[in-house]
Amino acid sequence: MLTNLHTKLEEMYEQMVEWRRHFHQHPELSFEEIETPKMIAEILTSYGIEVRTGVGGRGVVGTIRGGKPGKTVALRADFDALPIQDEKDVPYKSTVPGVMHACGHDGHTATLLAVAKVLSDVREELSGNVVLIHQHAEEYHPGGAIQMIEDGCLDGVDVIFGAHLSSMTPSGILGTRKGAITSSIDGFEVTIQGKGGHGASPHETVDSIIIATQIVNQLQLVVSRQVDPLQPAVLTIGTFHAGDAANVIADKAVFEGTVRTTSPEVRDLMEREFKSIINGVCSAFHASAKINYTRSYPAIINHDKEVEFFREVAINNFGEGKVTEPPILMASEDYSYYLQHVPGMFFFTGAAMEDPNFVFPHHHPRFDFDERAMLMAGKTFLSLVYNYLLAGNENSE
């Protein structure tokens, strides 16, 4: 049966490409998705799949009920785009100025729609159910996942699998690991308030620029001297703004940045020490600080049992050479919220363009991916569903 499912997916390849290119030409930003979820719902409905719209705001959930009793497997794809100008010279270039699919979400959506069609055609043979989670707003805090979970998208779900196309990994290669596979993401904006004055009379001022730069330097020591070197952590300051004139000491300095970690303990340490350093330096130099520290997505922590299941299924179907254990990615993904509620895992599917001149990282204005990777991601989803429901049915007997 599984070979037949893979064959059916291959027969849908041209349709997958058509869908993907349509979404690529008509991208929609996080929390502004209107036509994308509408199209997804229409396609799923046309296959006779139960559909809920407006889940958590703009999400779409389809449910395929198998003809035999068994467990429920959820598959997730995201469908929002990014505020980036598409600079590719391709026929399917974005038609929306300043907005493009620069992270592969168009491919994720097309893949899950094709998987939905294949599974819906054999629903009577399934021992269990499949929930298709089409998620909005992955790219922008607070994200769509947490809203969809609160609206019941995981109700009755026994396990969840998620995938992400990777433009920097050779096409067709699958990658996952136990434990953390991505980092958490926290953001900050800090305003240092001093006392401005004439550049010739520094003794009469509290120099916000000097104090802020001291803080910036001290913050670099948190990762290098307080975090276990075997624990990944990043603290990056991306903006710094202060002053308007060369002969005036600025009364205020503002800087912003991001913190990335992979464990809750290090995440807590980074926030605690971040605030301690800022308050300490400001106290020493008679300034004050306004700290806006925002916790966003936690790290994706894969569950060991589900990773072992994935590896066994993937190796059996595609060969050991196709399955790798990549390093932890210090980027973030709100898929992490799903794994806080039900067992599951997340994997990457290599999707690098064949021509190295067209290989660009995610969130790049010339981002693109090898569309054949959608077949690999889809076949992996089908293999996981088939084996999980089969195993679950056997275990229940």
Secondary structure, DSSP 8 states (H G I E B T S, - for coil): -HHHHHHHHHHTHHHHHHHHHHHHHS--BTT--SHHHHHHHHHHHHTT-EEEEEETTTEEEEEEE-SEEEEEEEEEEE--BBS------STT--SSTT-B--SSHHHHHHHHHHHHHHHHHTGGG-EEEEEEEEE--SSSTT-SHHHHHHTTTTTT-SEEEEEEEETTS-TT-EE--SEESB---EEEEEEEE-B-EETT-GGGSB-HHHHHHHHHHHHHHHHHHHS-TTS-EEEEEEEEEE-S-TTEE-SEEEEEEEEEESSHHHHHHHHHHHHHHHHHHHHHTT-EEEEEEEE-----EE-HHHHHHHHHHHHHHH-GGGEE----BSS--GGGGGGGTS-EEEEEEE---SSGGG---TT-TT----TTHHHHHHHHHHHHHHHHHHHHHHHH-
